[in-house]
Amino acid sequence: MGLFIWNRLRYDLVALLGLLAAMAAGIVPPEKAFAGFGDQVVVIVASALVLSAAVGKSGLIGRLIRRIEPRLRTTGARVATLTTGVTVLSALMKNIGALAVFLPLAVQVARRSGTSPSMLLMPMAFGSLVGGIVTLVGTSPNIIVSRVRAELTGQPFTMFDFTPVGLGVTGAALAFLAFGWRLLPHGRSGQAPSSAAFQVEPYLSEARLPGDSPLVGRTVAELEARGEGDVTVIAIVREGDRRYVPARHWTLFAGDLLVLRSDPHALSRIVAETGLHLASTGTGLAGRLSGGNAGVVEAVVMPGSALVGCSPEELRLREAHGVNLLAIARHGQQIATRLRQLRFQAGDVLVLQGAADLLPGALGGLGCLPLADRATKLGEPRSDVLPLLLLTLTMAAVALGLAPVATAFFGAAVLAVLSGILTLREAYAALDLPILVLLACLIPVSDAVADTGGAGLIAGGLAAAAGTLPPATAVALMLIAAMALTPFLNNAATALTMAPIAASLAGRLGLDPDPFLMAVAIGCACDFLTPIGHQCNTLVMGPGGYRFGDYWRLGLPLSIIVAVVATLLIPVFWPLRQDHAGHDRARWAWAWPGGHHTAGGFPP
């Protein structure tokens, strides 16, 4: 937990170190150390990611949004519609996949309507988080607490056990977001024209000054004047590889490499007027745009992308992937380093250039999401309908009890490849390996926390604090504790840590563990305060131009609403006392056909 909070090492590496330390200390026996890699939690999450990628190939959602877009005449209507759409889809598939489907659509809506993307994207990210708590597969914490319940009782939570409380929390969150978007900062995107694909902090790019450019012999101030305030020369590289920070009176010489911070449209105009050569392209941007097979795309680096933590030099983007990096913008920050020395982060917005017919495959391999409406590029109508049909049949099979969750989603993932919705390469690219490694490594560690009495030790301290409080307050305490830890640990790691503690706390208080496990699931899934606690928050940070401190403006009141509503609803649908007969009937009232519920006996 200390290494997670320190945040200097990637969370999958921290999980690997945690498993290694547990083995070295003898807490996790060697024969159980790698059982997590075959655990059903890992299978369900991996299968859900592949199925989410398949649904993302459908263009039906994009066509629906474009059809109703003329009726969305106000920013509030756009926020409500897009947020509701991504929330509903998040209940049916992994929430990060649902947000990836809607993000390019929202960017296009913002462009066409002149709306700032910062007004749309954060409410959508928060909507995807609350939508994920409605069903078992919407978010990883639900799957994890279901596993913990199965370990304790032999019976996991089923697909729709989360729905009654989840729908109440989601409804309250959507009602707040419909007007709460006004709390977000206005005008964050600067002076970029409304025709921009999206509006973020200025891009960092590099350009070579050729000998025949009219800028040769001119000053830095004259170049910046051509950009009308939207282009700044932050460094000049000359004399081999020596980097200088120039004053405005410095003279420009042929062969200078200029490090520029600029609005993308201003950069395009200056390149066309002065003949600057963008780094690694060998020709001007305008010339490349007019080339027959050349394409330029703006894309956001997804969490788990192969780019994260690497520099362009290390990745050899042009040689290995056939793309040139033209520019980059990051999380509302101003970058002053060289492009080749920069290390990518999740949420970075890139301008990439390559062969138009190869760009989609290259972006998929790199783990980047193109910020364009992909629905217009899809081919046969069958590819639009089939992914949604496959998702519907999978959910129906689970709801009717025809197949276990892991079997149904694994089969759907295989069928997505067999039917041609996804290629094998796309299916493998959809797997978020860092989160799968984290789950596989921390599952045996989580089991050890319970088996060795660690969970009971922590729960004893919590029980002493909660013993004099009403039972519902103890549930609220567990929910708030999970919500407070998630920004620092990653939601899956928090669920693996907190779920055994929650079950042990319930036992010490003489209460049913189910409401406590529900509280952990909701608390872990609802991180609205930082951009780093959940992948959905990270994904919108770059395209929305958000800064770290922007999240609490909308996230703090939403967190309070979620905590209050969940604390009120959980005891209604999951009674706190261990009255097995009455408790079982309460669950059956909300069970879908084929649901199998048992009260189960929890150890003290």
N, C-alpha and C positions, 0 to 999 in steps of 0.2 A: 504494500500500500504506500509505503514511503517513496519507492521508486516511481510509482504511478503519479503521485502528487508532484514529485521533483520534475517530471516531464522532460528529462534530458535524453531518455532512451525511448525508442518506439515501444508501444504497448505490447506488441507480440514478443519482442525481445525480453521485456520485463516478465511476461508470463513464462517464457522458457527458463529464465533465471529462477523464477519462483518454484517451478517444478524441479529444477536441478537442486535447489537448496533444500526442498522438502525431501528429496531422495537422499541427499547427503546427510541430513539430520535423522534419517530413519523414520520420518513421519509418514511418508508414502513408500510402501514396499515396492521393490523393483517390478514384481509381477503385475502390479496395478498401475504403474506409472504411466503407461501409454494406452490405458483403456479408454481414455477420453477421445482418442482419434477414431474409435469405432462407436462412440456414443451416439444415440439417436438425436441428441441435440445438434450435433455437428451435421448429421445427415439432413435433418429438417432445414437448418439454416442454409446449407449449401444448395439444397434442392429448391428452396424458396427463392434464392438469389437467381438461379438459372431461370426459373419460371417467371420471375419479375422481368428479367432481360427479354424473355420472349414476348411478354405483354407490351413491353416498351417498343416493340417493332410494329405494333398495330397503329394505323393511322386514323382509326375511328374517333378516338378522343380528340385529335387535332381538328378533324373535320367538324365535330360537334362544337368545339370552342369557336371556330371561325364562323359557324352558322349563327350562333347566338351573340357573337361579339358586337354587331351593330346595335343591339339592345342595351349594351353595357355602357351607358352614357356618362356615368360618374365613376370616380375612383373607388368610392365605397361599393358600387355594384361590381366592379372588376375584382376587388379584394374578396368580396363575399363569394362570388362565383368560383374563382380559381381556388380559393382556400377550401371551399366545400368539396370541389371536385377532387383535389388531391387528398383530402381527408377520407372521402368515401373509398377511393382507390387504395389508400394505405391500409384500410381494414381488410382488404382482400389479398394483398401481397406485401412484401417487405416495404417498409415506409421509405427507405432510401431509393428503392426502385420506382415507387410511385412519384416521388419528388423529381427524379430524373426524367420521367415522362412529361411532367408538367412544366419543368423549368424552361426549356426552349420555347414552349407555347407562351408562357408568361412574358418572356423577353420580347417576343414578337408583338404581343398585345401592347406592351409598354411602348415599343417603337411606333406602332401605328397610331396609338392614341395620344402620344406625347406625355404619357404618365411616367414619373420617375420609377424605375424598377425597385428602388428602396422601399416604396410604398407597398409593393406586391409580394416580394420574395420572402421576407421574414414571416409574415402571417402564414404564407404557404408552408414554410418549414415547420412552424409550430403546429399547423393543422395536420401535417403528416405525422408528427409525433403523437398527438392525441388520437388520431385515427388508428395508429398502430396498436393501441391498447384494446381495441374492440374485439379482436379475434386472437387466437393462439399464435398464428404465423405472422401477424403484423409487425412484431418487434421481437428481438432476441430475449429480453427479460421475461416475457410471457412464456416462452419455450423453456427457459431455465427454471422458473419457479414451478412449472408443470412437472419437470423432471424431479425436482426436490420433493414434490408431493408424492410422486410415484415411488420414490425411495422410502418415504415414510409410511405410506398406506398401501402400496401396490397398485394404486389407481391414479393416473395423472389427471390434470385438468383437461377437459375436452375442448374442441375447437371453439365452441360458443359459450363456454363457462364465463368468459371475460365480458361477454356482450352486455348484460344488464347494467353493470357499473360503468363499463366503457362508454356506452351510449349516453348515459347521463353526464359524464365528465366531458365527452366530446361535444354534446349539445351546448353545455355552458361555455366551453372554450370558443366555439364558433360564434355564439352570441356576443361574446366579448370582442373577438377579433374583428367582427363586422364594423365596429366603430373604434376599437382600440388602436387601429393602425395610425390614427392621428397622433399618437404619442411618438411615432418615429420621427427622426430628424428630416426636415424638408431641405431641398436644395443641395443635398450632399453630393450630387453628381456634377456640380460645377456648371460651366458654361457650354458644355457640349451640345450641339444641335439635337433637336428631337428626332432627327432622322438617323441618329447613331443606332447601331444594333443594340447597344446597351450602354449605360453610362457608369464609368468607374473612375477611380483615380487615374491620372495620366499614365500612359504606357512608358516603359523603359525600352529603348531600342538603340541600335548602333548603325551608323551610316558612314561610308567612305566617301571622301571628297575627291572626285576625279579632276584631272588636269584641265578639262574643257568646261568645267562648271563656272557659271558667272559669279559664284561665291569666292573663287580663288582671289586672294588679295583683299577681300572684304574683311570686316570685323565680326566678332561674335555678336555685337549689338545689332548689326545690319541683318544677320541671319535671323535673330530672334524677332526683329521687327517684321520680317516677312511672315512670321507665324502669328502675328497680331496678338501676342501674349499667350498663345497656346503651345509654344515650343520653347524649351530652355536647353541650352548646352551646359550639361553638368560636368563634363570632362572632355578632354582631348587626349588621344593616345597618339604619340609620335616618337620619333627617334628609337625605333624598334618597338619596345613595349612599355615605354615610360608614360605614366598617366599624370596629367596636369589638370588642376581645377582652374579654368581660365577666368580672367577678368573680362568685362564687356568690351574693352578696347583691344583685346588680342586680335592679331591678324591670322586669318585662315590660310593654310598652304595646301597645295595639291598633295594628296596621299594621307592627309589627316584622317584619323578615325574619330568620329564625333559620337559621344555618348549623349543621347537626347532623351529628355522627358517631355512627352507631348501628348496632345489629344490625337487620336488616330486619324481623324479627318484632316486636321491641320498638317500632320506628318505626310499624308498622302498628297496634299496639295503642294507642299514644299518640294517633295521628291520629284513630282511631275514638272515643277517650274525650274528647278535648279540642277536636275540630273544627278542628285545624290544616289549612291548605290547602297541599298540596305545590306547589312552584313550578311554574308553567306549566300546572297542571291545572285550576285554578278550582274544585276540590272536593276533598274528602278521599279518601284512598286507599280506605277501606272502601266509600265510596259508588261509586267508580269500579269497584271489583271486582264490585259487585253490578249494575252497569249491563248492559243487555241485550247490547250489541255491544262493550263495552269489554273490553280484555284487557291484562294486565301480563305481561311475559316477562323472564326473566333471560338475558343473552347475553354471550358473550365476543368481544372485538374481535379478528378474525383478522389475522395478518400480511398486509400488503398492502391492508388495508381502506381505503376512502375516508375513514374517520374519522381515521386516524393523522396526527398533526401538526396537526389542525384543532381549533377550539373549537366548542362548541354554537352560539355566536352566528354564527360564519362559515358554518356549515353550514345554519342555519335549519331545524332538524330538523322542527319542526311544520309549517312552510309547505311545505317541499320534499319531505318524506318521510312526513308524517302521523303522527309519533311524538313523544312527550314524554319527555325524560330526567328520570327521578325520582331516581336515585341512581347512584353509581359507587364501585367499590372497585378498588384498584390494587396488584398485585404484592406484597401484604403490607406496603404503605406506608400511612402515615397522611397524608391529604391535608388541607390547611388553607385552600386557596384557594377562591374563588367558583366555582360550577359553570359559569357562562357564560364564565369566563376560563380554565378548565382546557383543556389540549390533550390529546387522547386519545392513548394509546399502545397498541401491540399487546399483547394479554393483559389489558387492562382488562375488568372485569366490570361490566356496565351493567344497570340496571333500566329498561326502556322500556315506555311505555304507548301504546296506539293501538287502532284498530278491530281486533277479533279476526280478522276475515276478511282484513285487509290486512297484518297484522303479518308473516307469513312472507315475503311479497314485499318488504316494507320492509327486513327484516333481510338478505335476500339482496342487495338493492341497496346496503346499507351495508357489506357484508362482515362481518357478525356471525353467530356460530354460536349458535343457541338452546340453552341448557343444559336441554333436556327431551327425552324419548324421542320422537323424531319418527316412529318406526314406527307409533305408534298413530294417527297423523293421515293416513296414506296411504290412498289410495282403492282402486282396482281391484287385484286380485291380479296382473294382468298387469304393472303397473308395478313390482311387486316382483321378478318373475322376469326380465323383459326386460333390465335393466341387467347383471345377472350373466351372462346368456346372451351378451350382446354382448361383455362382457369375455372370456369363455371362448373365443368364436370368434376374437376378435382375437389372443389369445395363441396359439391353435392355428395360425392362419394364419402367424404369425411362426415358430413352432417348426417347422412343416412346410416352411418355405421358400416358401410360396405368395405372400408379399408382403414387401417390405422393412418395417422397423420404422416408418419415417416414414409410408409409404403406409398400412399397416394401422391405425395409431392415428389418422391423419388421417381415414381413411374411417369408423372407429368413432365419432369425434367428430361427424362430419356425420350419421351414421345416428342417433345419440342425439337429435339435434334433429329430424330428419325423422320419427322414430317417436313423437315426443311425450314422450319421457322428460324432456327439458329444453326449456324455451322458449329462444328466441334470447337473451333478456335474461339468463336464468340461465347460458347458455353463455358469454356475454361476461363476466358477473360472476365466473365460475370462473377466468378468465384472470388470473394473477398478473402484472400488467403490470410492476411494478418488477423482478421477477426476469427477465422476458423482455427488458426493456431492458438490464439488466446483462449478460445473455448476449450480446445482439446487439452491444453496444458493446465488450465485452472480448474477443470472438473475434478481431477483427483486431489488437487490441493483443497478445493471446497469440501470434498468428502472427508478429507483428513481433519479439517477444522471442526466438523461435527463429530467424527469418530474419536478424536483425542480429547474431547471435552472442551475444546477452545470456544466453540459456540455457546456452550452452557456457561462458561466462565463470563463471557461478555454479556450473555443474557441475564446472568445473575445480577450484574451491576444495573442493567436496564430495569430489571424487575424491582429492584430496591427503589429506583426512582419512580417507577410507574405503579408500584403496589398500592399507593394511597389515592391513585387517580381513578376516575371512571374507566371502564374497559375500552370505550370508544376512544378515549384520550390516548391509551396505550397504542391503539392502531394508528392514530394520527402521529404519534411519536415515531413509530417505525417508518411511516410514509415520508415524514419530513427528513428523517435521518438518511433514507435512501436518496431522496431528492437533493440533499446537501452534498452527499458523497459523489454523485454521478458526474458533476462537472470536472472532478479531479481524477476519477478512476476509469472512466469508460463505463457505459451502462451495463454491458455484459459482465464485466469484472465486478461491478457493484452488486449485481443480482447474485452472482456466484458467492460473494462474500456475505451478503446480508440475508439471503434466504434461509440458510441453516440457523442463523442467529434468531430470525423471526420465529421459526418453528419452535426453537428451544424456549424463547421468551413466552410464547403462548402456553407451552407446557408448564412453565413455572408459575404462571398466573392462573392455571386451571381453565384456560380458554381454548377454543377450537383454533388450530393453526391456519385454517383456510383464509379467514379475513386478514390475517397478518401477512400471509404470502401474497394475497391480492394487493395489499398496501405496498409491499416491496416492488411488485411488478409495475404498479402505476408510478411510484416514486422514481424508479430507475428509468422509466421510459420518458418521463416529463422533465427534461432538462432544458429550461428556457433562458438561463441566465448567462451562458457563455457560448462562444462559437466552437469550443473544443470538446464539449461533453458528448456531443452526438454528431454523427456524420452529416445529418441533414442540415444542422446549423452551419457546419463548415462549408458545405456545398454552396450555400447562397451568399457567403460572406464576400467573395470576390465580385460576382456579377451584381450584387446589390450595393457595392461600395461601402459596406458596413465597417465600423470600427469595433474593437473589443467591447467598449463601454456602451455601445448602442443596444445590446441585447437585453440588459436589465430593464430598460425603459418600458419595453413591451412585455418582457418575460417575468418581471417581479409581480405585477398585479395578476398575470395569468397563473403564476405558480400558486399564489394565495387562493385564487378561485378554484384551481384543481384540488388543492389540499382540502379546502372546506367541503366542496361537493363530494369528493371521494370519501372523506371521513363520515359524511352523512349517509351516503348510499351503501357503503360496504356492509355495515351491520344489518341493513334492510334485507339484502339478498344473501348474505353470508353471516348468519347469526353467530354471535360471539361465544355463547355457551355451548358446551358439548352435549346438547340434546339431540342424539343421533336420529331419532325418528323424525322429529320436527325439522331438523336441519336437512335431512335427506329430502323431505317433501318440498322444502323451500327451493332446493336446487332443481328438483324434478319439474317444478312449475316453469322453470326457464330452460329446460333441456330441449334440444332438438330431437327429432326422431332418430333413434339409433344411439342416443347418448347413454353412456353407462356410468351411473354415479353410485358410489358407496360412501358411507360416512367415514369408514376407516377408523382404526384405532391408532392414535398417535402415542408414542412413548412419552412418559413424563419427563 
